[in-house]
Amino acid sequence: MQTTRIPTTAKLSVGDASFRFVDLKASFGAELLRLPVVLRLLLENAARNAQGTEQHDAIEAIFDWLIDGTSHAEIAFYPGRVLMHDTTSTPALVDIAAMRDVLAEAGVDPTVLNPVLPVDVSVDHSLAVEYFAQPDAASLNLQLELHRNAERYRFLRWASHALEGVRIHPPGTGIMHTINLEQLATVVSIESREGEDWAVPDTLIGTDSHTPMINGIGVLGWGVGGLEAQTVMFGMPVMQRVPDVVGVRLSGALRAGVLATDLALTVTQRLREIDVTGAFVEFFGQGVSTLSAGERCVVANMAPEYGATTGFFPVDQQTLDYLRATGRPADVIARVEALMKRTGLWFDPDAVPRYTRVVDIDLAAIGMHVAGPRRPQDLLGYADTAQALAKLAFAPGNAPANLPEYPVAIAAITSCTNTSDPALLIAAGLVARNARRLGLRVPPWVKTSLAPGSPAAGSYLQRAGLIDDLSALGFDIVGYGCTTCIGNAGPLTEPVQAALADGTIHPVAVLSGNRNFPGRIHPELDLGFIMSPPLVIAFALAGDAQANLERDPLQIGADGTAVFLKQIWPTREEIAALVERAASPDDYPRAFAEASRNPVWHRLDAPDSPRFPWNPTSTALRRPPFATLDEGGLPGHYRAYPLLVVGDDVTTDHISPASAIPQDSFVADFLVERGDDRNDLNVFASRRGNWEVMVRAAFYNKTLINLLQADVPVAHTLHVPDGAVLPIFEAARRYRANGDAVVLVAGERYGTGSSRDWAAKGQRLLGIRAVVAVSFERIHRSNLIGMGILPLCLPPGVNPATLNLQPRDQLEIDANADALAPRGPISVRIHRANGSTEVFEAHAAVETRLEIELLRVGGVIPLILQKTLTAHRTTTGLPNGTR
């Protein structure tokens, strides 16, 4: 008979301080070391936070996982903090402001609604590259950002004053994941419990899919939808199955010339190939020890691109070195080392824990790579872009004047992914220096930009003497934010715009970001290659996305000789030596503190009332209609028209775009009718506080094909009963007015991309009751449930093509709330327009009992309101029916 596993605690002394901690080694012995480190962290979390039966069941479920390397058991995860950015926090905070209104209208003090966890918000997703290739670009772009977004930023400042525990980091302080790495992460935190200090592993969730970047220094955190984050903010745990854990065994070491980006793109391609959707990924083996923390973070950042929840590297000496390099105090570093070694969480390069499955990657076999031109998992050799572009068979009507057929329209060193590792920026600077010495210049049609993840980067690039070299090629710092990576690329250059209008070119973006979906980087660009920062400079110099940089010269130098990439590419030793010479741990706290004092930000007037005063004429902030107690759940037995039928790889950028609002769109018309300037409409992401804009923006992407009627204009569909082709939101309004239900049908990987809750909110406002798809990306599936929309997976072999849905076909879905169960069967019957019927069995893409509850009550917002009202009535002694 197995002995019940009971966790024990002990005391840890570090210097003059003493802390209590969960002693995993003493509690679970050698069996502990068979678990992947990520499961040891979940074990510690359950042992510390759960009580009684919940604690016992969670611990047993984690160890039972060892039998098969998989599990259907549910456990609760209690993160220590929440991380958000401005365009995910705005809708979440708008929801909270609206929920405070609902409480006040029900006779409840609205101030009872406050997050119970610390919430950090970075303002990083709204910076656009309007000014570039000039030394003052950063200050000009920041001024424009503050002007354009003043109303929304005043709202954020209201939230920081009105809501307890919400801290806003102003524009200019950097990208959220870089801030997390350099400023917020403690690796080991101190928590006070019953008057005693505890040392606990630092854990978090973030409302951005790239939150796993922090996994690179051994902090367990991952991205969730904004809706799921709201439940956590208000005291509910993240409920999940004990995850599958894919082990990636790294061996060897990276060869000369190969960078962390090349490794990250290789991992992305390998793991997408085997489908690790929803799994935790953990890196192990001797090769891990050859990678710096910065290199690991590049790989960890790409977890959503390879489909995983995490991309985890356990703590070791490289973590301590990183903490020291970024200015962390000595006592913090000592505490990390002591706790991780004492608890069995320290990395052992010789250990081979039990994994669900193992993938082997030899670092020495990796070459220089790019990915694209439309997906981050489509790996290419850096010399093979022409072959990939040739498959597109672009045929210009006329030969372009002075431009290649596939010109590099945007060359952006952007994104936390590849700008948080100093080695990658130093490498880019060295390429710029070497090119400048040979007299090379970037062609005038290329829009260049450098947007590091942190203001500390400006300091070490200056100290390295590389700022002037980068500037000479047009790579002046344009600001510290997401910029081009998130779609805020600003306007294209005049030569590209003119040739694009003539149809003589097919322009391409090259960027050091993490995503290259059509239309994401810029609404006029459907092609993009992801690559390392120094390769971005190389392609910018070539100016032609078809250039074979292995064989062909970049340019002809000032002296008339051909200059090849190999002549300007730095060695690993040169990069490492300059990183060491330029580094100063003091840069990180100093630069962050200076940026945090942003005087314009602090001068913004903000309301000081407990309820936000909505302006009914605002085009930025409106009280959302789904913040109500009366919305109700959507499950049931019903017949529905398909509002849209779409294919594979429909991303959240397709569903709810973040890029610039096209001036000729009906979304622009709506805003102009309300007084906005058609020439300065900002980006879709800036309007996420206004539901009326966002419902019109739903599916506004020119590359999205509606298979229900493929020749309809952008963001239009067929309203079947009267045969009219209408904007999607207008067709949805007609269906609702007539009492007709609607669903959406999709292919594989529906909702891949950013953790964008408006991709689900928009669908709820369109009245979509269920999304029937081949498969779902993890975060979007969660967001759909958070809005009360049922995600259904089609049976094997069934997809939109085989369904062949025609206008007037209807789907009958039998999904009564009382019968819903995790992964349970759902009967679907197709009623064809010709009178025939077909039946198949889908299954609910629902994982936990909490998700079932969310579907029954109508989503996250009604659940939080119900729990808050129940708690208030219990405290005040009012009966539950009282309002």
Long-range contacts (C-beta under 8 A, 24 or more apart in sequence): 4-56, 5-59, 5-60, 5-63, 7-47, 7-48, 7-55, 7-59, 12-199, 12-338, 12-339, 12-342, 14-199, 14-331, 14-334, 14-335, 14-338, 15-331, 15-334, 17-197, 17-331, 17-335, 18-197, 19-190, 19-197, 19-198, 19-199, 19-335, 19-339, 20-193, 20-196, 20-197, 20-198, 20-199, 21-198, 21-199, 21-200, 21-339, 21-342, 21-343, 22-47, 22-48, 22-200, 22-343, 23-342, 23-343, 24-343, 24-344, 24-345, 25-342, 25-343, 25-344, 28-63, 31-63, 31-66, 32-344, 33-344, 33-351, 33-353, 34-66, 34-353, 34-354, 35-62, 35-63, 35-65, 35-66, 35-353, 35-354, 36-245, 36-247, 36-280, 36-282, 36-353, 36-354, 36-355, 37-282, 37-312, 37-314, 37-345, 37-347, 37-353, 38-220, 38-243, 38-245, 38-280, 38-282, 38-310, 38-312, 39-65, 39-242, 39-243, 39-245, 39-280, 40-343, 40-344, 40-345, 41-201, 41-203, 41-220, 41-345, 42-75, 42-77, 42-220, 42-242, 44-200, 44-201, 44-343, 44-345, 45-77, 45-78, 45-201, 45-203, 46-75, 46-76, 46-77, 48-198, 48-200, 49-76, 49-78, 49-237, 50-76, 61-242, 62-242, 65-242, 66-354, 69-244, 69-245, 69-354, 69-355, 69-356, 69-357, 70-244, 70-356, 71-241, 71-242, 72-241, 72-822, 72-823, 73-241, 73-242, 74-239, 74-240, 74-241, 74-242, 74-847, 74-848, 74-849, 75-239, 75-240, 75-241, 75-242, 76-237, 76-238, 76-239, 77-203, 77-237, 77-238, 77-239, 77-240, 78-203, 78-237, 78-238, 79-117, 79-203, 79-204, 79-205, 79-221, 79-232, 79-238, 80-117, 80-118, 80-189, 80-191, 80-200, 80-202, 80-203, 80-204, 81-117, 81-118, 81-119, 81-120, 81-184, 81-203, 81-204, 82-115, 82-117, 82-118, 82-119, 82-120, 82-204, 82-205, 82-206, 82-207, 82-229, 82-232, 82-233, 83-119, 83-120, 83-122, 83-176, 83-180, 83-184, 83-204, 83-205, 83-206, 83-207, 83-208, 83-211, 83-221, 84-119, 84-120, 84-121, 84-122, 84-176, 84-206, 84-207, 84-208, 84-226, 84-229, 85-121, 85-122, 85-123, 85-124, 85-125, 85-176, 85-207, 85-208, 85-482, 86-121, 86-122, 86-123, 86-124, 86-125, 86-126, 86-149, 86-152, 86-153, 86-156, 87-125, 87-126, 87-658, 87-685, 87-686, 87-688, 88-125, 88-207, 88-208, 88-226, 88-229, 88-755, 88-756, 88-757, 89-119, 89-121, 89-156, 89-159, 89-207, 89-226, 90-152, 90-155, 90-156, 90-688, 90-689, 91-226, 91-688, 91-689, 91-757, 91-758, 91-761, 92-207, 92-226, 92-227, 92-229, 92-230, 92-233, 92-757, 93-155, 93-156, 93-159, 93-163, 93-166, 94-155, 94-621, 94-623, 94-624, 94-688, 94-689, 95-230, 95-624, 95-627, 95-861, 96-159, 96-163, 96-230, 97-155, 97-159, 97-611, 97-612, 97-623, 98-623, 98-624, 98-627, 99-627, 99-861, 99-864, 99-865, 99-868, 100-610, 100-611, 100-612, 101-611, 101-623, 101-627, 102-627, 102-628, 102-629, 102-865, 103-865, 103-868, 103-869, 103-872, 104-611, 106-629, 106-869, 106-883, 107-882, 107-883, 108-868, 108-869, 108-872, 109-872, 110-610, 110-611, 111-610, 112-868, 112-871, 112-872, 113-234, 113-864, 113-868, 114-163, 114-164, 114-165, 115-163, 115-164, 115-165, 115-166, 115-233, 115-234, 116-165, 116-233, 116-234, 116-235, 117-165, 117-232, 117-233, 118-165, 118-167, 119-163, 119-165, 119-166, 119-167, 119-233, 120-167, 120-169, 120-176, 120-179, 120-180, 120-184, 121-156, 121-160, 121-166, 121-167, 121-168, 121-169, 122-169, 122-173, 122-174, 122-175, 122-176, 122-179, 123-153, 123-156, 123-168, 123-169, 123-170, 123-171, 123-173, 123-481, 124-171, 124-173, 124-174, 124-175, 124-176, 124-179, 124-480, 124-481, 124-482, 125-481, 125-482, 125-486, 125-488, 125-658, 125-685, 126-152, 126-171, 126-481, 126-488, 126-683, 126-685, 126-686, 127-171, 127-451, 127-478, 127-479, 127-480, 127-481, 127-482, 127-483, 127-488, 128-483, 128-488, 128-489, 128-490, 128-682, 128-683, 129-412, 129-447, 129-449, 129-451, 129-478, 129-479, 129-483, 129-484, 129-488, 129-489, 129-490, 130-490, 130-491, 131-478, 132-447, 132-448, 132-449, 132-474, 132-476, 132-478, 132-490, 133-448, 133-474, 133-475, 133-476, 134-476, 135-471, 135-476, 137-449, 137-476, 137-477, 137-478, 137-479, 138-476, 138-477, 138-478, 138-479, 138-480, 141-478, 141-479, 142-171, 142-172, 142-479, 143-600, 145-171, 145-479, 145-481, 146-171, 146-600, 146-601, 146-604, 148-680, 148-682, 148-686, 149-682, 149-686, 150-604, 151-618, 151-620, 151-621, 152-620, 152-621, 152-686, 152-689, 153-601, 153-604, 154-604, 154-605, 154-606, 154-607, 155-606, 155-612, 155-620, 155-621, 155-689, 157-601, 157-604, 157-606, 158-606, 158-607, 158-608, 158-612, 161-606, 161-608, 162-607, 162-608, 162-609, 162-610, 162-612, 169-596, 170-595, 170-596, 170-598, 170-601, 170-602, 171-481, 171-598, 171-601, 172-455, 172-479, 172-480, 172-481, 172-595, 172-598, 173-455, 173-480, 173-592, 173-595, 173-596, 173-598, 174-452, 174-453, 174-454, 174-455, 174-480, 174-481, 174-592, 174-595, 175-415, 175-416, 175-419, 175-420, 175-453, 175-454, 175-480, 175-481, 175-482, 176-206, 176-208, 176-416, 177-206, 177-208, 177-210, 177-211, 177-213, 177-214, 177-301, 177-416, 177-420, 177-453, 178-416, 178-419, 178-420, 178-452, 178-453, 178-454, 179-453, 179-454, 179-592, 180-204, 180-206, 180-211, 180-213, 180-214, 181-213, 181-214, 181-216, 181-217, 181-297, 181-322, 181-326, 181-420, 182-326, 182-420, 182-454, 182-456, 182-588, 182-592, 183-588, 183-589, 183-592, 185-214, 185-217, 185-219, 186-332, 186-336, 187-217, 187-218, 187-219, 187-315, 187-319, 187-323, 187-332, 187-336, 187-340, 188-332, 188-335, 188-336, 188-339, 188-340, 199-335, 199-339, 201-339, 201-345, 205-229, 205-232, 205-238, 207-755, 207-757, 208-754, 208-755, 209-303, 209-304, 209-753, 209-754, 209-755, 209-779, 210-301, 210-302, 210-303, 210-304, 210-416, 210-417, 210-514, 212-300, 212-301, 212-303, 212-304, 212-308, 212-309, 212-310, 212-311, 212-312, 213-297, 213-300, 213-301, 213-416, 213-417, 213-420, 214-297, 214-300, 215-300, 215-303, 215-310, 215-311, 215-312, 215-313, 216-293, 216-294, 216-296, 216-297, 216-298, 216-299, 216-300, 216-301, 216-311, 216-313, 217-293, 217-296, 217-297, 217-313, 217-315, 217-319, 217-322, 217-323, 218-312, 218-313, 218-314, 218-315, 218-316, 218-319, 218-340, 218-345, 218-347, 220-310, 220-312, 222-303, 222-309, 222-310, 223-304, 223-755, 223-779, 224-755, 224-779, 224-782, 225-755, 225-756, 225-757, 225-760, 225-779, 225-780, 225-782, 225-783, 225-786, 226-755, 226-757, 226-783, 227-757, 227-760, 227-782, 227-783, 227-786, 227-787, 227-859, 227-860, 227-861, 228-782, 228-783, 228-786, 228-860, 230-786, 230-860, 230-861, 230-864, 231-786, 231-850, 231-860, 231-863, 231-864, 234-864, 234-867, 234-868, 236-850, 239-847, 239-848, 239-849, 239-850, 239-851, 240-847, 240-848, 241-847, 241-848, 243-278, 243-279, 243-280, 243-309, 244-276, 244-278, 244-279, 244-280, 244-356, 245-279, 245-280, 245-281, 245-282, 245-355, 245-356, 246-271, 246-276, 246-279, 246-280, 246-281, 246-282, 246-308, 246-355, 246-356, 246-357, 246-358, 246-359, 247-281, 247-282, 247-283, 247-284, 247-353, 247-355, 247-356, 247-357, 247-358, 247-359, 248-281, 248-282, 248-283, 248-284, 248-358, 248-359, 248-360, 248-361, 249-283, 249-284, 249-285, 249-287, 249-352, 249-358, 249-359, 249-360, 249-361, 250-283, 250-284, 250-285, 250-286, 250-287, 250-288, 250-290, 250-291, 250-361, 250-363, 251-285, 251-286, 251-287, 251-360, 251-361, 251-362, 251-363, 251-364, 252-287, 252-290, 252-362, 252-363, 252-364, 252-365, 253-287, 253-290, 253-363, 253-364, 254-290, 254-291, 254-363, 254-364, 254-366, 254-572, 255-364, 255-366, 255-367, 256-571, 256-572, 257-368, 257-569, 257-571, 257-572, 258-366, 258-367, 258-368, 259-368, 259-423, 259-424, 259-427, 259-532, 259-534, 260-291, 260-294, 260-295, 260-298, 260-299, 260-418, 260-421, 260-423, 260-424, 260-532, 261-298, 261-369, 261-417, 261-418, 261-424, 261-512, 261-530, 261-531, 261-532, 261-533, 261-535, 262-366, 262-367, 262-368, 262-369, 262-532, 263-291, 263-295, 263-298, 263-299, 263-363, 263-366, 264-298, 264-299, 264-301, 264-302, 264-417, 265-302, 265-369, 265-370, 265-371, 265-376, 265-379, 265-530, 266-361, 266-366, 266-369, 266-379, 267-299, 267-302, 267-306, 267-311, 267-361, 268-302, 268-305, 268-306, 268-371, 268-376, 268-377, 268-379, 269-371, 269-377, 269-378, 269-379, 270-306, 270-359, 270-361, 271-306, 271-307, 271-308, 271-359, 272-305, 272-306, 272-307, 272-377, 273-377, 274-357, 274-359, 275-307, 276-306, 276-307, 276-308, 277-307, 277-308, 277-749, 277-775, 277-777, 277-778, 278-307, 278-308, 278-309, 278-778, 279-307, 279-308, 279-309, 279-356, 280-308, 280-309, 280-310, 280-312, 281-306, 281-308, 281-309, 281-310, 281-311, 281-312, 282-310, 282-312, 282-313, 282-314, 282-353, 282-355, 283-311, 283-312, 283-313, 284-349, 284-351, 284-352, 284-353, 285-349, 286-349, 286-350, 287-361, 287-362, 287-363, 288-313, 288-316, 288-347, 288-349, 289-316, 289-318, 289-347, 289-349, 290-363, 291-318, 292-318, 292-321, 292-322, 292-421, 292-423, 293-318, 293-319, 293-321, 293-322, 294-322, 294-420, 294-421, 294-422, 294-423, 294-424, 295-421, 295-423, 297-420, 297-421, 298-417, 298-418, 298-420, 298-421, 298-424, 301-416, 301-417, 301-420, 301-514, 302-376, 302-417, 302-514, 304-514, 304-753, 304-755, 304-779, 305-376, 305-377, 305-514, 305-515, 306-377, 307-752, 307-777, 307-778, 309-778, 313-347, 314-345, 314-346, 314-347, 315-340, 315-345, 315-346, 315-347, 316-346, 316-347, 324-585, 325-583, 325-585, 326-585, 326-588, 327-585, 327-586, 327-587, 327-588, 327-589, 368-532, 368-535, 369-531, 370-510, 370-529, 370-530, 370-531, 370-535, 371-516, 371-529, 371-530, 371-531, 372-516, 372-527, 372-528, 372-529, 372-530, 373-508, 373-516, 373-527, 373-528, 373-529, 373-545, 374-516, 374-517, 374-518, 374-526, 374-527, 374-528, 375-516, 375-517, 375-649, 376-514, 376-515, 376-516, 376-530, 380-529, 381-550, 382-531, 382-535, 382-549, 382-550, 383-548, 383-549, 383-550, 383-551, 385-529, 385-545, 385-546, 385-547, 385-548, 386-546, 386-547, 386-548, 389-506, 389-508, 389-527, 389-545, 389-546, 392-506, 392-527, 394-506, 396-503, 396-504, 396-505, 396-506, 397-502, 397-503, 397-504, 398-502, 398-503, 398-504, 399-504, 400-499, 400-502, 400-504, 400-505, 401-499, 401-504, 402-495, 403-445, 403-495, 403-496, 403-499, 403-504, 403-505, 404-505, 404-543, 404-544, 404-545, 404-546, 405-504, 405-505, 405-506, 405-546, 406-505, 406-506, 406-507, 406-508, 406-527, 406-544, 406-545, 406-546, 407-443, 407-445, 407-446, 407-496, 407-499, 407-505, 407-507, 407-508, 407-543, 407-544, 407-545, 408-443, 408-445, 408-446, 408-507, 408-508, 408-509, 408-510, 408-539, 408-540, 408-542, 408-543, 408-544, 408-545, 409-445, 409-446, 409-447, 409-492, 409-493, 409-496, 409-507, 409-508, 409-509, 409-522, 409-525, 410-446, 410-447, 410-449, 410-484, 410-489, 410-492, 410-507, 410-509, 410-510, 410-511, 410-521, 410-522, 410-525, 410-528, 411-442, 411-446, 411-447, 411-448, 411-449, 411-509, 411-510, 411-511, 411-536, 411-537, 411-539, 411-540, 412-447, 412-448, 412-449, 412-450, 412-451, 412-483, 412-484, 412-485, 412-489, 412-509, 412-510, 412-511, 412-512, 412-513, 412-521, 412-536, 413-449, 413-450, 413-451, 413-452, 413-475, 413-511, 413-512, 413-533, 413-536, 413-537, 414-449, 414-450, 414-451, 414-482, 414-483, 414-484, 414-485, 414-511, 414-512, 414-513, 415-451, 415-453, 415-482, 415-484, 415-485, 415-511, 415-512, 415-513, 415-514, 416-453, 416-482, 417-485, 417-512, 417-513, 417-514, 418-512, 418-513, 418-532, 418-533, 419-451, 419-452, 419-453, 419-454, 419-457, 419-512, 419-533, 420-453, 420-454, 422-457, 422-460, 422-579, 422-582, 422-583, 423-575, 423-576, 423-579, 424-512, 424-532, 424-533, 424-534, 425-452, 425-457, 425-460, 425-461, 425-533, 426-460, 426-461, 426-464, 426-466, 426-575, 426-578, 426-579, 426-582, 427-532, 427-533, 427-534, 427-570, 427-575, 428-470, 428-475, 428-532, 428-533, 428-534, 428-536, 428-537, 429-461, 429-464, 429-466, 429-467, 429-469, 429-470, 430-466, 430-534, 430-570, 430-574, 430-575, 430-578, 431-534, 431-537, 431-538, 431-568, 431-569, 431-570, 432-466, 432-469, 432-470, 432-472, 432-473, 432-475, 432-537, 433-466, 433-469, 434-567, 434-568, 434-569, 434-570, 435-473, 435-537, 435-541, 435-554, 435-563, 435-568, 436-469, 436-472, 436-473, 438-557, 438-558, 438-563, 438-567, 438-568, 439-557, 439-558, 439-559, 440-473, 440-541, 440-554, 440-555, 440-557, 440-563, 441-473, 441-541, 441-555, 442-473, 442-474, 442-540, 442-541, 442-543, 443-543, 444-493, 444-495, 445-493, 445-495, 445-496, 445-543, 446-474, 446-493, 446-540, 446-543, 447-489, 447-490, 447-492, 447-493, 447-496, 448-473, 448-474, 448-475, 448-540, 449-475, 449-476, 449-478, 449-483, 449-484, 449-489, 450-475, 450-476, 450-477, 450-478, 451-477, 451-478, 451-479, 451-480, 451-481, 451-482, 451-483, 451-484, 452-477, 452-480, 453-480, 454-480, 454-588, 454-591, 454-592, 455-480, 455-591, 455-592, 455-594, 455-595, 456-587, 456-588, 456-591, 456-592, 458-591, 459-584, 459-587, 459-590, 459-591, 460-579, 460-582, 460-583, 460-584, 460-587, 461-582, 463-581, 463-582, 463-584, 464-578, 464-581, 464-582, 473-537, 473-540, 473-541, 474-540, 475-537, 475-540, 480-595, 484-509, 484-511, 484-513, 484-521, 485-511, 485-513, 485-514, 485-515, 485-521, 486-658, 486-685, 486-754, 487-520, 487-521, 487-522, 487-653, 487-657, 487-658, 487-659, 487-660, 487-683, 487-685, 488-659, 488-660, 488-683, 488-685, 489-521, 489-522, 489-659, 492-522, 492-524, 500-524, 508-545, 510-535, 510-536, 510-539, 510-540, 510-545, 511-536, 512-536, 515-653, 515-753, 515-754, 517-649, 517-651, 517-653, 517-654, 517-753, 518-701, 518-703, 519-653, 519-654, 519-657, 519-659, 519-701, 519-702, 519-703, 520-651, 520-653, 520-658, 520-659, 520-753, 521-659, 522-659, 522-660, 523-657, 523-659, 523-660, 523-662, 523-702, 526-703, 534-569, 534-570, 538-565, 538-568, 617-674, 617-675, 618-690, 619-671, 619-674, 619-675, 619-676, 619-687, 619-690, 619-693, 620-686, 620-687, 620-689, 620-690, 621-689, 621-690, 622-689, 622-690, 622-691, 622-692, 624-691, 624-761, 625-691, 625-765, 626-691, 626-761, 626-764, 626-765, 626-787, 626-859, 626-861, 627-861, 628-861, 628-862, 629-862, 629-865, 629-866, 629-869, 631-788, 631-858, 631-859, 631-861, 631-862, 632-858, 632-862, 633-788, 633-817, 633-855, 633-856, 633-857, 633-858, 634-769, 634-770, 634-788, 634-789, 634-790, 634-855, 634-858, 635-790, 635-815, 635-816, 635-817, 635-820, 635-855, 635-856, 636-769, 636-815, 636-816, 636-817, 637-812, 637-813, 637-814, 637-815, 637-816, 638-741, 638-769, 638-812, 638-813, 639-741, 639-810, 639-811, 639-812, 639-813, 639-831, 640-740, 640-741, 640-742, 640-743, 640-769, 640-770, 640-810, 640-811, 640-812, 640-813, 641-720, 641-721, 641-735, 641-740, 641-741, 641-742, 641-743, 641-810, 642-708, 642-742, 642-743, 642-744, 642-745, 642-805, 642-809, 642-811, 643-717, 643-728, 643-731, 643-732, 643-735, 643-742, 643-743, 643-744, 643-766, 643-767, 643-768, 644-699, 644-706, 644-708, 644-717, 644-728, 644-744, 644-745, 645-706, 645-707, 645-708, 645-744, 645-745, 645-746, 645-800, 645-803, 645-805, 646-704, 646-705, 646-706, 646-707, 646-744, 646-745, 646-746, 646-747, 646-750, 646-800, 647-705, 647-707, 647-746, 647-747, 647-800, 647-801, 648-747, 648-748, 648-749, 648-774, 649-747, 649-748, 649-749, 649-752, 650-704, 650-746, 650-747, 650-749, 650-750, 650-751, 650-752, 651-751, 651-752, 651-753, 651-754, 652-751, 652-752, 652-753, 652-754, 652-755, 652-756, 652-759, 652-780, 653-701, 653-753, 653-754, 653-756, 654-699, 654-701, 654-703, 654-704, 655-698, 655-699, 655-751, 655-756, 655-759, 655-762, 655-763, 655-780, 656-684, 656-694, 656-697, 656-698, 656-756, 656-758, 656-759, 656-762, 657-684, 657-697, 657-700, 657-701, 658-683, 658-684, 658-685, 658-754, 658-756, 659-683, 659-684, 660-684, 661-687, 661-697, 662-700, 665-700, 665-714, 665-715, 666-696, 666-715, 666-727, 667-693, 667-696, 667-697, 667-700, 670-696, 688-758, 691-761, 691-765, 694-758, 694-761, 694-762, 694-765, 695-729, 695-762, 695-765, 695-766, 696-727, 696-729, 697-762, 698-728, 698-729, 698-762, 698-763, 698-765, 698-766, 699-728, 699-762, 707-800, 707-805, 708-805, 708-807, 709-807, 718-807, 720-807, 720-808, 723-807, 728-766, 729-765, 729-766, 732-765, 732-766, 732-767, 732-768, 735-767, 736-767, 741-767, 741-769, 742-766, 742-767, 742-768, 742-769, 743-768, 743-769, 743-770, 743-771, 743-772, 743-811, 743-813, 744-768, 744-770, 744-771, 744-772, 745-771, 745-772, 745-773, 745-800, 745-803, 745-805, 745-811, 746-771, 746-772, 746-773, 746-774, 746-800, 747-773, 747-774, 747-799, 747-800, 748-773, 748-774, 748-775, 748-799, 749-775, 749-776, 749-777, 750-774, 750-775, 750-776, 750-777, 750-780, 751-776, 751-777, 751-779, 751-780, 751-781, 751-783, 751-784, 752-777, 752-780, 753-777, 753-780, 755-779, 755-780, 755-783, 756-780, 756-783, 757-783, 757-786, 757-787, 759-783, 760-784, 760-786, 760-787, 760-789, 761-787, 763-787, 763-789, 764-788, 764-789, 764-859, 769-813, 770-813, 770-815, 772-811, 772-813, 772-828, 772-842, 773-845, 774-798, 774-799, 774-800, 776-845, 781-845, 782-851, 785-846, 785-851, 785-854, 785-855, 785-859, 786-854, 786-859, 786-860, 787-859, 787-860, 788-854, 788-855, 788-857, 788-858, 788-859, 788-862, 790-815, 790-820, 790-826, 790-844, 790-846, 790-855, 791-844, 791-845, 791-846, 792-826, 792-828, 792-842, 792-843, 792-844, 792-845, 793-842, 793-843, 793-844, 793-845, 794-840, 794-842, 795-840, 795-841, 795-842, 795-843, 798-840, 803-830, 805-830, 806-832, 806-833, 807-833, 808-833, 809-833, 815-844, 817-855, 817-856, 820-844, 820-846, 820-852, 820-855, 820-856, 821-846, 821-852, 822-846, 822-847, 822-848, 822-849, 822-851, 822-852, 823-847
